Amino acid sequence: MLVLVLQHIQFIIAAVTAYFCGCFNGAVIVSKYILRDDVRNHGSGNAGLTNFHRTFGGFLTLVVILCDVLKAVAALLIGVWLSQYYQPGFGMNAVQPDPERMALLFAYWSALFCLLGHMFPCMFHFKGGKGILSGGTIALMIDWRIALVVWGGFLVLAVLTRYVSLGSLWAGASFPFATWVFYPDPAIVVLAFLCGGLVVWKHRGNIQRLLSGTESKFSLHHKKEDKT
């Protein structure tokens, strides 16, 4: 057991680091400790950018964006850095992994745990956001082609319909399929589906409201106590 842990210690460190990076939730930190009014007590109760903007608006929305972007950047950079030191075995006969594949694998691995930290932050009672801004940053860092699919569809749907949640669902659903096209590696594709699946699952309430016609449309003007 100890040998297995030592063999995969870089994966463990990457997972723990990425999770705690993800826990650094900009919407909760800014609203709770700067505005003294927890965003989770308003609107949809979600600790994400959209609910923060709808509830508070203003310059501090940019601070939330910066927090969610930088934590994803940090999580992936640390993961990729750790991939350089990964050794799957010991001794002269140990097979050396392909550096490019390992860097990509660690990036997706770190992405998964960063999203878990953002969605279920242990220091905020496991009540976080839905991972769209952090997820979009992850897509940009992994491959511009994947980002083009994810962000392109998101922007088109969000602008045409004014439903941010519809664009978000596209982003979550398209991410694993775009990964499958450009990186048809089983382990990487599985991680991509887990990441995308988490995003879609966190939007299950939005799906119900979209189907019932009660989902709120995005506005540049924030509105207090938006219940959707």
C-alpha positions, -999 to 999 in steps of 0.1 A, spaced: 0 0 0 28 24 9 46 16 -24 14 25 -43 11 58 -24 47 66 -31 44 57 -68 15 80 -72 23 107 -46 24 134 -73 -13 126 -82 -22 128 -46 -4 162 -41 -20 175 -73 -55 165 -62 -52 180 -27 -36 212 -40 -62 216 -68 -91 210 -44 -80 237 -20 -73 261 -49 -109 254 -60 -122 261 -24 -110 297 -28 -145 308 -38 -144 345 -49 -182 350 -47 -183 337 -11 -152 355 1 -161 389 -14 -197 388 -3 -192 373 32 -160 390 43 -160 423 23 -197 430 18 -207 412 50 -237 397 32 -232 361 21 -243 357 -16 -257 322 -7 -285 339 12 -297 356 -19 -312 347 -53 -306 311 -63 -284 305 -33 -256 296 -56 -220 308 -48 -212 317 -84 -205 347 -106 -240 350 -121 -258 350 -87 -232 375 -73 -237 398 -102 -275 396 -100 -274 403 -63 -246 428 -58 -232 439 -92 -206 466 -92 -168 466 -94 -164 437 -70 -178 414 -97 -144 418 -114 -128 406 -82 -149 375 -82 -139 368 -118 -103 373 -110 -105 349 -81 -122 321 -101 -98 325 -130 -66 326 -110 -74 296 -88 -80 274 -119 -47 287 -134 -28 279 -102 -43 244 -99 -34 234 -135 1 250 -134 9 231 -102 -5 199 -116 15 202 -149 46 210 -129 42 179 -107 38 158 -138 75 163 -145 84 143 -114 59 114 -118 76 80 -118 52 50 -122 77 26 -108 110 21 -92 143 8 -105 162 8 -138 135 -12 -155 107 13 -148 89 24 -179 92 62 -184 59 79 -193 55 102 -222 60 138 -208 34 154 -230 7 128 -221 15 130 -184 13 168 -185 -21 166 -201 -33 139 -178 -22 159 -147 -40 190 -162 -73 171 -164 -68 155 -131 -61 188 -114 -91 203 -133 -114 177 -118 -103 184 -82 -103 222 -88 -140 219 -99 -148 197 -69 -133 223 -46 -152 251 -62 -185 232 -61 -180 216 -27 -156 238 -6 -149 222 28 -144 256 45 -178 269 33 -200 240 43 -195 223 9 -218 249 -7 -201 265 -37 -206 275 -72 -213 257 -105 -178 258 -120 -185 277 -152 -158 305 -150 -132 281 -135 -142 255 -161 -139 279 -189 -105 289 -177 -95 253 -176 -106 248 -212 -85 278 -223 -54 264 -205 -57 229 -219 -63 236 -256 -75 266 -275 -95 244 -298 -114 229 -269 -119 264 -255 -133 275 -289 -159 248 -288 -168 254 -252 -167 292 -251 -181 296 -287 -212 277 -279 -216 293 -245 -214 328 -259 -237 321 -289 -264 306 -267 -261 331 -238 -263 361 -262 -291 348 -284 -313 335 -256 -300 355 -226 -300 323 -206 -266 320 -191 -275 285 -178 -282 273 -213 -248 284 -224 -233 268 -193 -250 235 -201 -235 236 -235 -200 242 -220 -203 213 -196 -217 189 -222 -194 199 -250 -161 198 -230 -158 160 -228 -168 155 -265 -143 181 -277 -117 164 -255 -126 131 -271 -120 145 -306 -87 161 -299 -73 138 -273 -88 103 -277 -69 89 -247 -92 68 -225 -79 81 -191 -81 117 -203 -116 113 -218 -129 98 -186 -116 127 -166 -131 151 -191 -165 134 -188 -163 136 -150 -155 174 -153 -183 180 -178 -207 158 -159 -202 177 -127 -210 210 -144 -242 196 -160 -252 180 -127 -248 213 -108 -272 229 -133 -300 203 -128 -322 230 -112 -316 253 -141 -327 225 -165 -360 221 -146 -366 259 -148 -357 260 -185 -382 233 -192 -409 250 -171 -402 284 -186 -393 300 -152 -355 305 -157 -343 340 -153 -326 358 -182 -293 376 -178 -293 413 -174 -263 437 -171 -282 454 -143 -281 435 -110 -314 429 -92 -318 421 -55 -333 389 -43 -337 372 -77 -350 339 -67 -338 320 -98 
